[in-house]
Amino acid sequence: MTARATPIAGEHIEVELVSENTALVPGQTAFLGLRLQHEPGWHTYWINPGDSGLPTRLSWTLPQGFSAGEIAWPAPTRFKVDNLYNFGYTGEVVLPIALAVPANAPPGSSATLAVEAKWLVCHEVCVPGKAQLKLDVPVATKAPTDSRYRPAFAQARLTTPLATLPARARIAGDRITVTFATPGPSFVPSDAFVAQKQIVANTPPTISRQGETLIVDFAKSEYFAGEPMDFDLVLTSRATNAPAWQGRAVFSNKNVANSPTPR
């Protein structure tokens, strides 16, 4: 018995609830994924969609003792539509979700995992969609990887940002500049995205280096209402198989004690 579900065809997109492994192991963390297959030219959105759009949302119904985490958002792509900049995904993408399996889940049983997914898929127009997805996954003492979804989960992990790099942010006029030490001279980011809205504008930033220091310069959002304590960035590179990195920027007059360090 393996985990199987039927993909649901929406307008301009196919959605499916999938499991990275063919079974769930009691007391361990498993990974599920919302698999999105977009029609060519269409996209869905990241946690911060940019100038327009809505991120994909999930609402779970799980057996007693099971719990699902938030989406571990893969790094997005930037889209320009007319004068708008949006952040999201095209082609095939899996949005990973960690699933905590209770220690008392009996091997030989099966867990029914259900989720309501809501999304917005866009090209020149936007179409909202939703689906009730269900997956029956056996519980066992071992959980081999499901070969059907191995490449999609591997790609999601490759583009899921690595550990947080502490950074400093400062405001100068209508610009917000973020500086931090990079994970090494081989990492050359080509773009940066801020997870929170209304801090920076959604236009592409200017990225430069001064030795080991990376400088990311954004236009300030026209809706900026004051300095938050900190904010999160994702840095991406066009280089083949280059990982994405996450930064946490603290404004220069804030206390940066106990800032996370990169792994």
MARDRENDREN-371039 format. One record per residue (C-alpha): x, y, z. Coordinates in Angstrom, 3 decimals. Example, Ala and Ser with C-alpha at 12.3 -4.5 7.8 and 13.67 -1.06 7.14 Angstrom:
// residues 2
<pt><xx>12.300</xx><yy>-4.500</yy><zz>7.800</zz></pt>
<pt><xx>13.670</xx><yy>-1.060</yy><zz>7.140</zz></pt>
// end
This chain:
// residues 263
<pt><xx>0.000</xx><yy>0.000</yy><zz>0.000</zz></pt>
<pt><xx>1.389</xx><yy>3.439</yy><zz>-0.924</zz></pt>
<pt><xx>0.149</xx><yy>7.008</yy><zz>-0.568</zz></pt>
<pt><xx>-2.062</xx><yy>7.827</yy><zz>-3.548</zz></pt>
<pt><xx>-4.386</xx><yy>10.688</yy><zz>-4.419</zz></pt>
<pt><xx>-6.006</xx><yy>11.915</yy><zz>-7.577</zz></pt>
<pt><xx>-4.762</xx><yy>15.277</yy><zz>-8.930</zz></pt>
<pt><xx>-7.462</xx><yy>17.904</yy><zz>-9.312</zz></pt>
<pt><xx>-7.566</xx><yy>19.969</yy><zz>-12.475</zz></pt>
<pt><xx>-8.401</xx><yy>23.621</yy><zz>-11.841</zz></pt>
<pt><xx>-8.476</xx><yy>26.459</yy><zz>-14.322</zz></pt>
<pt><xx>-4.936</xx><yy>26.762</yy><zz>-15.746</zz></pt>
<pt><xx>-3.476</xx><yy>24.637</yy><zz>-12.947</zz></pt>
<pt><xx>-3.397</xx><yy>21.079</yy><zz>-11.589</zz></pt>
<pt><xx>-3.154</xx><yy>20.593</yy><zz>-7.818</zz></pt>
<pt><xx>-2.336</xx><yy>17.506</yy><zz>-5.819</zz></pt>
<pt><xx>-1.536</xx><yy>16.601</yy><zz>-2.207</zz></pt>
<pt><xx>1.552</xx><yy>14.374</yy><zz>-2.183</zz></pt>
<pt><xx>3.822</xx><yy>12.669</yy><zz>0.332</zz></pt>
<pt><xx>7.600</xx><yy>12.567</yy><zz>0.039</zz></pt>
<pt><xx>7.638</xx><yy>9.037</yy><zz>1.452</zz></pt>
<pt><xx>5.454</xx><yy>6.015</yy><zz>0.854</zz></pt>
<pt><xx>4.587</xx><yy>5.726</yy><zz>4.567</zz></pt>
<pt><xx>4.581</xx><yy>7.606</yy><zz>7.863</zz></pt>
<pt><xx>6.831</xx><yy>6.497</yy><zz>10.747</zz></pt>
<pt><xx>5.522</xx><yy>6.925</yy><zz>14.331</zz></pt>
<pt><xx>7.263</xx><yy>9.711</yy><zz>16.242</zz></pt>
<pt><xx>9.006</xx><yy>11.144</yy><zz>13.172</zz></pt>
<pt><xx>8.487</xx><yy>14.223</yy><zz>11.016</zz></pt>
<pt><xx>7.273</xx><yy>13.513</yy><zz>7.501</zz></pt>
<pt><xx>6.966</xx><yy>15.915</yy><zz>4.590</zz></pt>
<pt><xx>3.853</xx><yy>16.493</yy><zz>2.550</zz></pt>
<pt><xx>3.669</xx><yy>18.797</yy><zz>-0.423</zz></pt>
<pt><xx>1.090</xx><yy>20.762</yy><zz>-2.316</zz></pt>
<pt><xx>2.075</xx><yy>20.021</yy><zz>-5.900</zz></pt>
<pt><xx>1.150</xx><yy>22.754</yy><zz>-8.366</zz></pt>
<pt><xx>1.448</xx><yy>22.202</yy><zz>-12.112</zz></pt>
<pt><xx>0.856</xx><yy>25.522</yy><zz>-13.892</zz></pt>
<pt><xx>-0.135</xx><yy>25.915</yy><zz>-17.493</zz></pt>
<pt><xx>2.595</xx><yy>27.684</yy><zz>-19.504</zz></pt>
<pt><xx>2.522</xx><yy>31.428</yy><zz>-18.850</zz></pt>
<pt><xx>0.503</xx><yy>31.146</yy><zz>-15.629</zz></pt>
<pt><xx>1.774</xx><yy>31.568</yy><zz>-12.061</zz></pt>
<pt><xx>0.741</xx><yy>31.424</yy><zz>-8.412</zz></pt>
<pt><xx>2.191</xx><yy>33.449</yy><zz>-5.544</zz></pt>
<pt><xx>4.793</xx><yy>33.448</yy><zz>-2.771</zz></pt>
<pt><xx>4.026</xx><yy>34.402</yy><zz>0.854</zz></pt>
<pt><xx>4.526</xx><yy>38.044</yy><zz>-0.228</zz></pt>
<pt><xx>2.875</xx><yy>38.215</yy><zz>-3.658</zz></pt>
<pt><xx>4.334</xx><yy>41.617</yy><zz>-4.559</zz></pt>
<pt><xx>2.252</xx><yy>44.389</yy><zz>-6.105</zz></pt>
<pt><xx>-0.829</xx><yy>42.191</yy><zz>-6.540</zz></pt>
<pt><xx>-2.041</xx><yy>38.656</yy><zz>-5.952</zz></pt>
<pt><xx>-2.590</xx><yy>36.365</yy><zz>-2.972</zz></pt>
<pt><xx>-0.440</xx><yy>33.585</yy><zz>-1.514</zz></pt>
<pt><xx>-1.669</xx><yy>29.995</yy><zz>-1.524</zz></pt>
<pt><xx>-3.471</xx><yy>29.072</yy><zz>1.723</zz></pt>
<pt><xx>-3.964</xx><yy>25.671</yy><zz>3.374</zz></pt>
<pt><xx>-6.480</xx><yy>24.573</yy><zz>6.009</zz></pt>
<pt><xx>-5.886</xx><yy>21.075</yy><zz>7.413</zz></pt>
<pt><xx>-8.110</xx><yy>18.312</yy><zz>8.793</zz></pt>
<pt><xx>-5.876</xx><yy>15.668</yy><zz>10.363</zz></pt>
<pt><xx>-6.239</xx><yy>12.596</yy><zz>12.599</zz></pt>
<pt><xx>-5.870</xx><yy>13.094</yy><zz>16.337</zz></pt>
<pt><xx>-2.252</xx><yy>13.638</yy><zz>17.350</zz></pt>
<pt><xx>-1.047</xx><yy>14.706</yy><zz>13.889</zz></pt>
<pt><xx>-0.068</xx><yy>18.333</yy><zz>13.215</zz></pt>
<pt><xx>1.016</xx><yy>20.191</yy><zz>10.086</zz></pt>
<pt><xx>3.406</xx><yy>23.139</yy><zz>10.001</zz></pt>
<pt><xx>3.347</xx><yy>26.193</yy><zz>7.788</zz></pt>
<pt><xx>4.396</xx><yy>26.064</yy><zz>4.144</zz></pt>
<pt><xx>8.204</xx><yy>26.044</yy><zz>3.838</zz></pt>
<pt><xx>8.122</xx><yy>28.498</yy><zz>0.951</zz></pt>
<pt><xx>10.644</xx><yy>27.836</yy><zz>-1.832</zz></pt>
<pt><xx>12.395</xx><yy>30.945</yy><zz>-3.133</zz></pt>
<pt><xx>10.182</xx><yy>32.761</yy><zz>-5.631</zz></pt>
<pt><xx>10.649</xx><yy>34.115</yy><zz>-9.148</zz></pt>
<pt><xx>10.016</xx><yy>37.785</yy><zz>-9.985</zz></pt>
<pt><xx>7.366</xx><yy>38.532</yy><zz>-12.647</zz></pt>
<pt><xx>6.779</xx><yy>41.877</yy><zz>-14.347</zz></pt>
<pt><xx>3.262</xx><yy>42.445</yy><zz>-15.652</zz></pt>
<pt><xx>2.840</xx><yy>45.918</yy><zz>-17.139</zz></pt>
<pt><xx>4.224</xx><yy>48.141</yy><zz>-14.343</zz></pt>
<pt><xx>3.616</xx><yy>45.604</yy><zz>-11.553</zz></pt>
<pt><xx>6.145</xx><yy>43.266</yy><zz>-9.962</zz></pt>
<pt><xx>4.904</xx><yy>39.991</yy><zz>-8.500</zz></pt>
<pt><xx>6.641</xx><yy>37.076</yy><zz>-6.775</zz></pt>
<pt><xx>5.711</xx><yy>33.439</yy><zz>-7.211</zz></pt>
<pt><xx>5.996</xx><yy>30.177</yy><zz>-9.119</zz></pt>
<pt><xx>5.573</xx><yy>28.731</yy><zz>-12.610</zz></pt>
<pt><xx>5.826</xx><yy>25.236</yy><zz>-14.106</zz></pt>
<pt><xx>5.807</xx><yy>22.424</yy><zz>-11.554</zz></pt>
<pt><xx>6.459</xx><yy>23.290</yy><zz>-7.919</zz></pt>
<pt><xx>5.952</xx><yy>21.511</yy><zz>-4.609</zz></pt>
<pt><xx>5.213</xx><yy>23.622</yy><zz>-1.537</zz></pt>
<pt><xx>6.579</xx><yy>21.477</yy><zz>1.343</zz></pt>
<pt><xx>4.818</xx><yy>21.103</yy><zz>4.706</zz></pt>
<pt><xx>6.272</xx><yy>19.314</yy><zz>7.741</zz></pt>
<pt><xx>3.901</xx><yy>16.776</yy><zz>9.308</zz></pt>
<pt><xx>4.449</xx><yy>15.661</yy><zz>12.909</zz></pt>
<pt><xx>3.454</xx><yy>11.997</yy><zz>13.259</zz></pt>
<pt><xx>2.451</xx><yy>10.956</yy><zz>16.800</zz></pt>
<pt><xx>4.539</xx><yy>8.288</yy><zz>18.501</zz></pt>
<pt><xx>1.446</xx><yy>6.204</yy><zz>19.202</zz></pt>
<pt><xx>0.378</xx><yy>5.939</yy><zz>15.548</zz></pt>
<pt><xx>0.062</xx><yy>2.158</yy><zz>15.067</zz></pt>
<pt><xx>2.069</xx><yy>0.558</yy><zz>12.243</zz></pt>
<pt><xx>-0.233</xx><yy>-1.226</yy><zz>9.848</zz></pt>
<pt><xx>-2.873</xx><yy>1.475</yy><zz>10.082</zz></pt>
<pt><xx>-3.510</xx><yy>4.298</yy><zz>7.627</zz></pt>
<pt><xx>-3.804</xx><yy>8.065</yy><zz>8.201</zz></pt>
<pt><xx>-6.261</xx><yy>10.121</yy><zz>6.197</zz></pt>
<pt><xx>-4.796</xx><yy>13.604</yy><zz>5.642</zz></pt>
<pt><xx>-7.123</xx><yy>16.256</yy><zz>4.244</zz></pt>
<pt><xx>-6.549</xx><yy>19.884</yy><zz>3.320</zz></pt>
<pt><xx>-8.505</xx><yy>22.699</yy><zz>1.726</zz></pt>
<pt><xx>-6.198</xx><yy>24.569</yy><zz>-0.638</zz></pt>
<pt><xx>-6.964</xx><yy>28.045</yy><zz>-1.969</zz></pt>
<pt><xx>-4.887</xx><yy>29.777</yy><zz>-4.632</zz></pt>
<pt><xx>-4.859</xx><yy>32.545</yy><zz>-7.188</zz></pt>
<pt><xx>-3.455</xx><yy>31.701</yy><zz>-10.622</zz></pt>
<pt><xx>-2.677</xx><yy>34.574</yy><zz>-12.975</zz></pt>
<pt><xx>-1.473</xx><yy>35.434</yy><zz>-16.464</zz></pt>
<pt><xx>-3.056</xx><yy>38.538</yy><zz>-17.994</zz></pt>
<pt><xx>-6.079</xx><yy>37.870</yy><zz>-15.776</zz></pt>
<pt><xx>-6.353</xx><yy>36.146</yy><zz>-12.397</zz></pt>
<pt><xx>-8.525</xx><yy>33.154</yy><zz>-11.551</zz></pt>
<pt><xx>-9.159</xx><yy>32.119</yy><zz>-7.920</zz></pt>
<pt><xx>-9.383</xx><yy>28.438</yy><zz>-7.184</zz></pt>
<pt><xx>-9.871</xx><yy>26.043</yy><zz>-4.301</zz></pt>
<pt><xx>-9.948</xx><yy>22.283</yy><zz>-3.823</zz></pt>
<pt><xx>-10.552</xx><yy>19.708</yy><zz>-1.117</zz></pt>
<pt><xx>-7.579</xx><yy>17.332</yy><zz>-1.262</zz></pt>
<pt><xx>-7.210</xx><yy>14.044</yy><zz>0.579</zz></pt>
<pt><xx>-4.361</xx><yy>11.563</yy><zz>0.911</zz></pt>
<pt><xx>-4.390</xx><yy>8.160</yy><zz>2.638</zz></pt>
<pt><xx>-0.895</xx><yy>7.286</yy><zz>3.847</zz></pt>
<pt><xx>0.025</xx><yy>3.992</yy><zz>5.553</zz></pt>
<pt><xx>1.823</xx><yy>3.984</yy><zz>8.894</zz></pt>
<pt><xx>4.894</xx><yy>1.728</yy><zz>8.977</zz></pt>
<pt><xx>8.232</xx><yy>1.262</yy><zz>10.720</zz></pt>
<pt><xx>10.092</xx><yy>2.291</yy><zz>7.553</zz></pt>
<pt><xx>9.265</xx><yy>4.947</yy><zz>4.963</zz></pt>
<pt><xx>11.031</xx><yy>4.712</yy><zz>1.595</zz></pt>
<pt><xx>11.056</xx><yy>7.798</yy><zz>-0.605</zz></pt>
<pt><xx>8.276</xx><yy>7.850</yy><zz>-3.185</zz></pt>
<pt><xx>10.112</xx><yy>7.864</yy><zz>-6.514</zz></pt>
<pt><xx>7.208</xx><yy>9.650</yy><zz>-8.247</zz></pt>
<pt><xx>7.827</xx><yy>12.853</yy><zz>-6.295</zz></pt>
<pt><xx>11.548</xx><yy>12.630</yy><zz>-5.482</zz></pt>
<pt><xx>12.608</xx><yy>15.201</yy><zz>-8.136</zz></pt>
<pt><xx>9.937</xx><yy>17.728</yy><zz>-7.127</zz></pt>
<pt><xx>10.816</xx><yy>17.545</yy><zz>-3.413</zz></pt>
<pt><xx>14.528</xx><yy>17.721</yy><zz>-4.248</zz></pt>
<pt><xx>13.943</xx><yy>20.882</yy><zz>-6.273</zz></pt>
<pt><xx>11.854</xx><yy>22.391</yy><zz>-3.462</zz></pt>
<pt><xx>14.651</xx><yy>21.720</yy><zz>-0.969</zz></pt>
<pt><xx>17.245</xx><yy>23.180</yy><zz>-3.313</zz></pt>
<pt><xx>15.298</xx><yy>26.439</yy><zz>-3.511</zz></pt>
<pt><xx>14.151</xx><yy>26.577</yy><zz>0.128</zz></pt>
<pt><xx>16.355</xx><yy>29.228</yy><zz>1.788</zz></pt>
<pt><xx>19.189</xx><yy>28.033</yy><zz>3.988</zz></pt>
<pt><xx>19.777</xx><yy>29.241</yy><zz>7.543</zz></pt>
<pt><xx>19.316</xx><yy>32.877</yy><zz>8.433</zz></pt>
<pt><xx>22.139</xx><yy>35.388</yy><zz>7.949</zz></pt>
<pt><xx>22.021</xx><yy>38.331</yy><zz>10.385</zz></pt>
<pt><xx>22.026</xx><yy>41.722</yy><zz>8.684</zz></pt>
<pt><xx>21.753</xx><yy>45.460</yy><zz>9.312</zz></pt>
<pt><xx>19.234</xx><yy>47.738</yy><zz>7.628</zz></pt>
<pt><xx>19.234</xx><yy>51.521</yy><zz>7.466</zz></pt>
<pt><xx>16.997</xx><yy>54.133</yy><zz>5.890</zz></pt>
<pt><xx>18.401</xx><yy>57.020</yy><zz>3.870</zz></pt>
<pt><xx>15.715</xx><yy>59.112</yy><zz>2.238</zz></pt>
<pt><xx>13.611</xx><yy>56.893</yy><zz>-0.002</zz></pt>
<pt><xx>16.055</xx><yy>53.944</yy><zz>0.137</zz></pt>
<pt><xx>16.467</xx><yy>51.016</yy><zz>2.519</zz></pt>
<pt><xx>19.930</xx><yy>49.442</yy><zz>2.442</zz></pt>
<pt><xx>20.687</xx><yy>46.021</yy><zz>3.921</zz></pt>
<pt><xx>24.261</xx><yy>44.877</yy><zz>4.586</zz></pt>
<pt><xx>25.464</xx><yy>41.494</yy><zz>5.804</zz></pt>
<pt><xx>28.390</xx><yy>39.104</yy><zz>5.545</zz></pt>
<pt><xx>27.827</xx><yy>36.520</yy><zz>2.827</zz></pt>
<pt><xx>28.235</xx><yy>32.741</yy><zz>3.205</zz></pt>
<pt><xx>31.286</xx><yy>32.919</yy><zz>0.942</zz></pt>
<pt><xx>32.722</xx><yy>34.600</yy><zz>-2.171</zz></pt>
<pt><xx>31.190</xx><yy>31.936</yy><zz>-4.440</zz></pt>
<pt><xx>27.668</xx><yy>33.113</yy><zz>-3.569</zz></pt>
<pt><xx>26.646</xx><yy>35.840</yy><zz>-5.990</zz></pt>
<pt><xx>22.952</xx><yy>36.681</yy><zz>-5.564</zz></pt>
<pt><xx>21.032</xx><yy>38.063</yy><zz>-8.507</zz></pt>
<pt><xx>17.805</xx><yy>39.035</yy><zz>-6.713</zz></pt>
<pt><xx>16.347</xx><yy>39.587</yy><zz>-3.255</zz></pt>
<pt><xx>12.796</xx><yy>39.397</yy><zz>-1.923</zz></pt>
<pt><xx>11.372</xx><yy>40.699</yy><zz>1.361</zz></pt>
<pt><xx>8.802</xx><yy>38.429</yy><zz>2.994</zz></pt>
<pt><xx>6.867</xx><yy>41.211</yy><zz>4.744</zz></pt>
<pt><xx>4.749</xx><yy>43.693</yy><zz>2.824</zz></pt>
<pt><xx>4.940</xx><yy>47.485</yy><zz>2.865</zz></pt>
<pt><xx>8.596</xx><yy>47.773</yy><zz>3.868</zz></pt>
<pt><xx>10.384</xx><yy>47.923</yy><zz>0.517</zz></pt>
<pt><xx>9.070</xx><yy>48.567</yy><zz>-2.975</zz></pt>
<pt><xx>8.630</xx><yy>45.513</yy><zz>-5.183</zz></pt>
<pt><xx>10.971</xx><yy>46.777</yy><zz>-7.907</zz></pt>
<pt><xx>14.268</xx><yy>44.864</yy><zz>-8.260</zz></pt>
<pt><xx>16.953</xx><yy>45.931</yy><zz>-5.759</zz></pt>
<pt><xx>20.528</xx><yy>46.895</yy><zz>-6.547</zz></pt>
<pt><xx>22.986</xx><yy>44.257</yy><zz>-5.279</zz></pt>
<pt><xx>26.713</xx><yy>44.859</yy><zz>-4.832</zz></pt>
<pt><xx>29.719</xx><yy>43.630</yy><zz>-2.851</zz></pt>
<pt><xx>32.429</xx><yy>45.249</yy><zz>-0.809</zz></pt>
<pt><xx>34.785</xx><yy>42.402</yy><zz>-0.022</zz></pt>
<pt><xx>32.858</xx><yy>39.870</yy><zz>2.067</zz></pt>
<pt><xx>30.024</xx><yy>42.318</yy><zz>2.685</zz></pt>
<pt><xx>26.914</xx><yy>42.069</yy><zz>0.559</zz></pt>
<pt><xx>24.881</xx><yy>45.247</yy><zz>0.038</zz></pt>
<pt><xx>21.246</xx><yy>45.066</yy><zz>-1.070</zz></pt>
<pt><xx>19.673</xx><yy>48.442</yy><zz>-1.781</zz></pt>
<pt><xx>15.872</xx><yy>48.700</yy><zz>-2.078</zz></pt>
<pt><xx>13.508</xx><yy>51.534</yy><zz>-2.829</zz></pt>
<pt><xx>11.357</xx><yy>52.174</yy><zz>0.229</zz></pt>
<pt><xx>7.699</xx><yy>51.180</yy><zz>-0.075</zz></pt>
<pt><xx>5.324</xx><yy>54.078</yy><zz>-0.610</zz></pt>
<pt><xx>3.221</xx><yy>52.468</yy><zz>2.151</zz></pt>
<pt><xx>6.107</xx><yy>52.360</yy><zz>4.658</zz></pt>
<pt><xx>4.679</xx><yy>53.375</yy><zz>8.043</zz></pt>
<pt><xx>7.736</xx><yy>53.082</yy><zz>10.305</zz></pt>
<pt><xx>10.650</xx><yy>50.822</yy><zz>11.150</zz></pt>
<pt><xx>9.708</xx><yy>47.298</yy><zz>12.255</zz></pt>
<pt><xx>12.040</xx><yy>45.495</yy><zz>14.641</zz></pt>
<pt><xx>13.307</xx><yy>43.335</yy><zz>11.785</zz></pt>
<pt><xx>12.311</xx><yy>41.791</yy><zz>8.476</zz></pt>
<pt><xx>13.183</xx><yy>38.720</yy><zz>6.419</zz></pt>
<pt><xx>14.817</xx><yy>38.536</yy><zz>3.000</zz></pt>
<pt><xx>15.420</xx><yy>35.731</yy><zz>0.545</zz></pt>
<pt><xx>18.477</xx><yy>35.939</yy><zz>-1.715</zz></pt>
<pt><xx>18.544</xx><yy>33.983</yy><zz>-4.968</zz></pt>
<pt><xx>21.127</xx><yy>33.317</yy><zz>-7.662</zz></pt>
<pt><xx>20.809</xx><yy>32.464</yy><zz>-11.343</zz></pt>
<pt><xx>23.717</xx><yy>30.018</yy><zz>-11.071</zz></pt>
<pt><xx>22.757</xx><yy>26.394</yy><zz>-11.710</zz></pt>
<pt><xx>21.903</xx><yy>24.516</yy><zz>-8.496</zz></pt>
<pt><xx>22.862</xx><yy>27.535</yy><zz>-6.370</zz></pt>
<pt><xx>21.029</xx><yy>27.520</yy><zz>-3.033</zz></pt>
<pt><xx>18.884</xx><yy>30.383</yy><zz>-1.831</zz></pt>
<pt><xx>19.734</xx><yy>32.069</yy><zz>1.470</zz></pt>
<pt><xx>17.581</xx><yy>33.828</yy><zz>4.023</zz></pt>
<pt><xx>18.570</xx><yy>37.029</yy><zz>5.789</zz></pt>
<pt><xx>17.065</xx><yy>38.714</yy><zz>8.822</zz></pt>
<pt><xx>17.643</xx><yy>42.447</yy><zz>8.748</zz></pt>
<pt><xx>17.517</xx><yy>44.516</yy><zz>11.940</zz></pt>
<pt><xx>17.345</xx><yy>48.290</yy><zz>11.615</zz></pt>
<pt><xx>20.574</xx><yy>49.912</yy><zz>12.757</zz></pt>
<pt><xx>19.112</xx><yy>51.514</yy><zz>15.883</zz></pt>
<pt><xx>17.657</xx><yy>48.203</yy><zz>17.109</zz></pt>
<pt><xx>19.248</xx><yy>45.639</yy><zz>19.402</zz></pt>
<pt><xx>20.768</xx><yy>42.755</yy><zz>17.429</zz></pt>
<pt><xx>21.684</xx><yy>40.599</yy><zz>20.437</zz></pt>
<pt><xx>20.885</xx><yy>36.917</yy><zz>19.956</zz></pt>
<pt><xx>20.620</xx><yy>37.299</yy><zz>16.173</zz></pt>
<pt><xx>20.696</xx><yy>33.875</yy><zz>14.462</zz></pt>
<pt><xx>23.954</xx><yy>32.824</yy><zz>12.880</zz></pt>
<pt><xx>24.290</xx><yy>30.923</yy><zz>9.615</zz></pt>
<pt><xx>24.851</xx><yy>27.206</yy><zz>9.704</zz></pt>
// end
